[in-house]
Amino acid sequence: MMNKSRLGFFVFVILAGCTLGFVTSRFLREEIIVDHCLSAKHGSFDYAKMSCDLEENHIYIPYRIRHPNDKRITIVSLVTLATLALGYRFLRFGS
């Protein structure tokens, strides 16, 4: 019974960690792309096409507008990881 519980915790930790990693990597990837366009190429970033435009200026669209669910997904992933860590501690030391 204990091994099945540990396996269940492990599976949920992997899922929550992968979800958190996906959101984090997408955010960092976009930050790097935009920074490269603005700093290295001295262009304007077109957020609608996600490309660098060297000829025309484009308006800034905040990340939270482009990806409205990322904040909630991050919070749920962090809460899930914390809950699983606490649950695993009680499972391991409570018995």
N, C-alpha and C positions, 0 to 999 in steps of 0.2 A: 504494500500500500504506500509506503514511504517513497519508494522509487518512482511510482506513477505520479505522486504529488510533485516530486522534484522535477520530473520530466515536464509536467504541465507548467510549472513555474518557468523552466528553461525556455519552453516554446513561446510563452507570452513575453518573456524578457527579450527574446530575439525579435519578435514581431514589433514590440514597442521601440526597441533600439533601432531597428531598420527604418521604421517610420520616422523617427526623430532624425536619423542620419540622412534620409532622403530630403526632408525639409531643409535641414542645415546645408546640405550640399547644393541644393537648388539656389538657396539664398546667396551662398558664397560664390557660386558660379556666375550668377547675374551681377553681383558686385564687381567681380574681376572683369567681366566683359564690359560693363559700363565704364569702369575706371580706365580700362585700356583705351576705350574710344575717346573719352574726354581728355585724359592726360597725355597719352602717347600720340594719338592721331589728331588731337585738337578739333574733334568733330562734335556733332550733336547726335545723341542716341535716340533712335526712333523706337519707343517702347511698344508700339503697336506691331511693328515688324521684327522687333528684337535685333536690330542691326544698326551699324554706325553709318551716319550720313554726313559726308564732308561738305555738302553744298547747302543744305537747308536746315534751319533751326526747328526743333521739336519741343513740345511742352513736356515737363517732367510729370510722370505718373508714378506716385509712391508705390512701394512694394506691397503694402497692405491693400491697396486698391487692385493691383494686378493679381494678387493671390490672397483673397479675403479669408480663406479658411486656414491658412498656415498658422496663425496665432492659436486658434482653437486646437488644431492638430498637435502643435507643440506642447500646449498645456496638458492635453489629455495624455500624451505620451509620457511626459514627465511625472504626472500624477500616477499613471499606471506603473511606471518603473519604481517610484517611491513606495507605492502600495505593495507591489510584488516583493521588493526588498524587505519591507517590514513583515509581510506575511511569511516569507521564507525564513526570516529570523525567528519568528514565533513557532513555525513548524519545526525548525531545527533545534531550538533550545527549549521550546515549551513542552516537548514530550519527555 
